[in-house]
Amino acid sequence: MALPIQARSLDHFSMKYPTRVVIMLLSVASASACGAADDGTGLPTTPTTGADLATRAAAAKTTAERSTGLCADIQPFYWEIGDVTALLGRGSVNKSGTTTTYTAQTQMAIASASKWIYGAYVAERRNGLLTADDIQFLTFRSGYTSFGPSGCDNDDTVNECVARANNGVLTPTNVGKFSYGGGHMQKHASLAVPGMNLGAMANAALASEIRRVLGTEIGFAYTRPQLAGGIRSSAADYAVFLRKILAGKLRIGALLGSNATCTNPATCPTALNSPIEGAENWHYSLGHWVEDDPTTGDGAFSSVGAFGFYPWINASKTLYGVVARLSLAGGGEASALCGARIRKAWDTGLAQ
């Protein structure tokens, strides 16, 4: 059942984690691979590096279903991992006391996971050759740092959202400094040619234009014309987008991690604010994070949504993954922490 989207900004995510509880588990591991044998579990048994796929899938499943720890904190949720051609493992993890179940097809607000899609759109429109202005806007260093907490109204055009309150106000002293927020992409999208020139578009036209460029097979809609946070989609639909990146069919693939800027105000003098709090030192590239903290990071690329939608591509660009759930109270970073554990379990073949 679809949950309502509250009329508030979709750009920031919190670190509020739900209470840990004993859970009732439901998980399915499945995959397909051309020419791969099947041992009866639905998973191909063709080995990759180290552990075979069945072992990796079992480790990821165990990690996702633990009754304590980082993944217990975010249950219920859906997860999947795949490569350029196939879904390799997945599961719907339930939670005792709730009837909510997430699947690959569950539609939800993906909040800031919208940013990766807009970054990819710009890269495609520019044929992979971004301008200096594009880079500044997409790495959130443009100085448009006054985007309000209410974001856009549902029936706004892109331009009307820019004009709302202080959304389109430039703060000159912030130019060149990282500040996480929706104003950068909103203003960038509104700029006339040679900009993206999307200002006159409302929800339906905007979705049609983005899908025209990235591929009509990618299913999503805008619930408000907010480039940085207005998309509603599903794990299955977003996975199509991620597989196109892995396949080299979208130019953003060659640009992953490029022009990355530091983001932690505690360690970076040019960072003003970041939703990644504490000691994590991630960088921000063109509409996506680079999880490259020197102590805890694995170099994955991701785009974490405020309400818990967490898509990623690993550092070697050989696998993608999604953690999907909808928590209107916030919890994007909690999904990222769990997703990183599932990714590590898959990579090592050992439950985390």
Secondary structure, DSSP 8 states (H G I E B T S, - for coil): ------SS-SS----------------------TT--B-SSSSB----SSS-HHHHHHHHHHHHT-SSSTTGGG-SEEEEEE-SS-EEEEEEE--TT------TT--EE-GGGHHHHHHHHHHHHTTT---HHHHHHHTT-SS-----TT---TT--HHHHHHSTTTT---GGGTTSEE-SSHHHHHHHH--TTS---TT--HHHHHHHHHHHH-TTS--EESSS-TTT-EEE-HHHHHHHHHHHHTT-STHHHHTTTT-EE--TTT-TTEEE-SS-TT---EE-SSSEEE--TTT---EEE---TTS-EEEE-TTSS-EEEEE---TT--HHHHHHHHHHHHHHHHHSS--
